[in-house]
Amino acid sequence: MEEESLTTDINAGISAELSAAYIRDFFTQPIDRSDSGAEKYDLRAHLFGRADVLPMWVADQDLPTPPFIIAALQRRLMHPILGYTHTSDRLCASVVNWQAQYGYEVDPAALVFTHNVANGLFLAVQALSRPGEGVVIMPPIYPPFEQAISRNDRQVVAVPLLYQPSVDQLSNPQASQATDSSDSYRFDLAGLAQAFARDDVSLCLLCNPHNPSGRVWSRAELAQLAELALAHDVILVSDEIHGDLTLPPNQHCPLASLSPAVAQQTVTLSSPGKTFNLAGLQIGYAIAANPVHRNALQVAASRVKIDELNLFAMVALEAAYTDDGKIWRDALCQHILANIARLRQALAELCPAVRVIQPQASYLVWLDFNPLTPSQFADHAALQAWLINDAKLGLNNGLSYGEVGQGFMRINLAVPPSTLEQACSQLRQAFGITLTRTDDD
Ligand SMILES: Cc1ncc(COP(=O)(O)O)c(C=O)c1O
């Protein structure tokens, strides 16, 4: 692609010409993120103890935000006044239309806008449970789930997901590349039934699809969870921020779309932030069909006066939730699938004992290094040190997703192919060094 085609034409509306091939070019260009305040790059020394690791951690993309969104923001900036902006019917209609693609009928009156999705989680805990009560989560889990509970003086009731590496992997760790995440993690329904039966539990936080494993919960699995929640009157908060990036042939099933009864028991949280690389704008919304839950959320939001999106978040959301957005999203999913396949191929060659949990959604890959402990790595800390100092990779530490993340790491594959090749080459070199060391021992 010509360098200049990455500079956005502010009049660009590209739906007519938007082809997968055209979009693919955007995903192959490395983009220099220095001097852009990018957390992923700027916090390396602080987080990893050295600034030269290849950063493949926090969940934003090293791929461009779609040009039609940038163009919409630029068009808005042509207006000289950036004053108070209200939540328009058009904005609500954008969310309603977007969710309809998943068979999720949203009443615009059910929408509560939040600062971002993590903020929505915190608000939901404040609004839908009381201090001292237990709130259920299913580790391994995106860290703010635990934080939303403990920082609000509630008790974490952990019901870990059941981890089931495939039979092939267990019987022959050297042939362990074949993991499909469909058999990797499952709900512990017996554990959930026990937790939901507790008198002090009335809330459960679900990640659908799941971060970090990339599991897309099937309709049947969600129905089992919902049945338990209805039986025990437990409210389900379903964080669906990764739903748009459900990788074919998997299909995103919004929890609240299961039935009107489940919708009444569910608060959905979502955002275009992950799909369209808009995290810096801070965008989030909750969908609460149950007026009691909605009112509680609105009261919690009004206590800190965060009850509307900022102007640029509104503009970006409306530009994202369009037909152009769907075409871009589909092309992005293909790019992610290709990157996952490449990583699997590289690890199969370098070290087949590493279990690659094939994501069914999104660009985060959960890697299980446990078969290499203690033969290659004495413990989790040694693995982490090897990744940072030998492979020079900045990944998410599995332990930040809970104790069950021991021996796991999460890698972010929303990168151009050249970045992934760099990561593979660094891994190749590091595995070479490690093996040499082992041979010498
Ligand atoms: C499951 C999940 N929820 C929420 C977020 C954060 O979303 P936001 O930036 O809108 O707070 C992330 C980011 O990685 C996530 O993975």
The ligand as an SDF file (V2000), in Angstrom:
LIG
                    3D

 16 16  0  0  0  0  0  0  0  0999 V2000
  -13.3170   -8.6540   29.0170 C   0  0  0  0  0  0  0  0  0  0  0  0
  -12.9100   -7.2190   29.0110 C   0  0  0  0  0  0  0  0  0  0  0  0
  -13.7200   -6.3070   29.5390 N   0  0  0  0  0  0  0  0  0  0  0  0
  -13.3880   -5.0040   29.5660 C   0  0  0  0  0  0  0  0  0  0  0  0
  -12.1960   -4.5690   29.0290 C   0  0  0  0  0  0  0  0  0  0  0  0
  -11.8330   -3.1280   29.1190 C   0  0  0  0  0  0  0  0  0  0  0  0
  -12.7050   -2.3680   28.3550 O   0  0  0  0  0  0  0  0  0  0  0  0
  -12.6800   -0.7970   28.5110 P   0  0  0  0  0  0  0  0  0  0  0  0
  -11.3960   -0.3150   27.9290 O   0  0  0  0  0  0  0  0  0  0  0  0
  -13.8820   -0.3470   27.7420 O   0  0  0  0  0  0  0  0  0  0  0  0
  -12.7870   -0.5180   29.9650 O   0  0  0  0  0  0  0  0  0  0  0  0
  -11.3140   -5.4900   28.4650 C   0  0  0  0  0  0  0  0  0  0  0  0
  -10.0200   -5.0600   27.9460 C   0  0  0  0  0  0  0  0  0  0  0  0
   -9.1420   -5.8290   27.6800 O   0  0  0  0  0  0  0  0  0  0  0  0
  -11.6850   -6.8470   28.4580 C   0  0  0  0  0  0  0  0  0  0  0  0
  -10.9000   -7.7760   27.9180 O   0  0  0  0  0  0  0  0  0  0  0  0
  1  2  1  0
  2  3  1  0
  2 15  2  0
  3  4  2  0
  4  5  1  0
  5  6  1  0
  5 12  2  0
  6  7  1  0
  7  8  1  0
  8  9  2  0
  8 10  1  0
  8 11  1  0
 12 13  1  0
 12 15  1  0
 13 14  2  0
 15 16  1  0
M  END
$$$$
